[in-house]
Amino acid sequence: MSIEEILPFLEELAEDRKIPRNVRSMIADAVKIIKEESEESLKARVTTAISILDEASTDPNLQQFSRTEIWNVVSMLESFLQSLDEDEEE
């Protein structure tokens, strides 16, 4: 799965009104970090985004369903990172 396929899931979560505002803000920050053109590698930006999402998923006001959705996207991002590592090894 490519990063372009994962970003819509994150963007949808960032706009979900059932998710507390502070968590949506953290998700939006993660999207922004992944999308930004910087000197950091895509791998570093995705790793940062995963850290932000992990923190967001611990919010006590987050509904279990929303927490699970965040975890699913984190899992997709981790799989993406693993595919980047495999590509580097070849």
Buried (B, 14 or more C-beta within 10 A) or exposed (E): EEBEEBBEBBBEBBEEEEBBEEBBEBBBBBBEBBBEEEEEEEEEBBBBBBEBBEEBBEBEEBEEEBBEBBEEBBEBBEEBBEEBEEEEEE
